[in-house]
Amino acid sequence: NLSIQDADRIKAVVSTQSTGFLQKDNLNAISFHLGNGCSVCCIKDGKSIDTSMGFTPLAGLPMGTRSGDLDPSIPLKLIQEEGMSVSQVEDLLQNRSGLFGIAGVSDSLTVEKAYKRGDPRAILAMNMVAHSAKKFLGSYTEILEGKVDCVIFTGGIGENSRLLRKLVCREDTLTTLPRLSVGGVRDISRDHNQSPRILVVNTDEEKAIAEESLRCIRTAATVTELDSGASARC
């Protein structure tokens, strides 16, 4: 699923060549997929080389109900000293952490509204997500040796939360003017000559999954035909 999502994002950015946003084939990019689940992808020369996800999607940024990265000793302490079972710890990390655990609600729009009202738990939750995102932004920028063509925001929160984008990026890099979406890509950079450019990309993951599945089926069918032909000749 990760590779499909990354491919969808890369294709969306590369397609901006025809819209005039970017004129480069082999992009270096840092892509934030922010929704109820979140991930960050480091893209070098148009290919994914690193991701915030680990063995499961639990790793990385704090999410709607998932914890994101945490000290590995915490689950051990919960089991050994708090008497929690393994299944209880798993439920805690998967379903009762992240925005829900900090702000008391997993819906990002509700948390954002509470943030604007000055609710301390909502402020803490949004700041923790932004802080984690900035850590990945910094480390991936270093991995790309500072050569970052664009920073991408996608997913329900990434596409729609101006607040979170503002918390992650320096304010002087973002435009205060509305931008039209062309080809599913919106350039929200304050200066179109700046580097990196800041892009909001609308993605259709279901379509990407279907296309990737079809490609895999066709590839498997071709391999089967080749193997059958080779066996017949033997």
ABEGO torsion letter per residue (X at the ends): XAAAAAAAAAAAAAAAAAAGABBBABBBBBBBBBBABBBBBBBBGGBBABBABBABAABEBBBAABAEBBBAAAAAAAAAAAGBBAAAAAAAAAAABEAAAAAGBABAAAAAAAAAAGBAAAAAAAAAAAAAAAAAAAAAAAAAGGBBABBBBBEAAAAABAAAAAAABBAAABBABBBBBBGGBBBABABAABOBBBBBBBBBAAAAAAAAAAAAAAAAAAAAAAAAAAAAAX
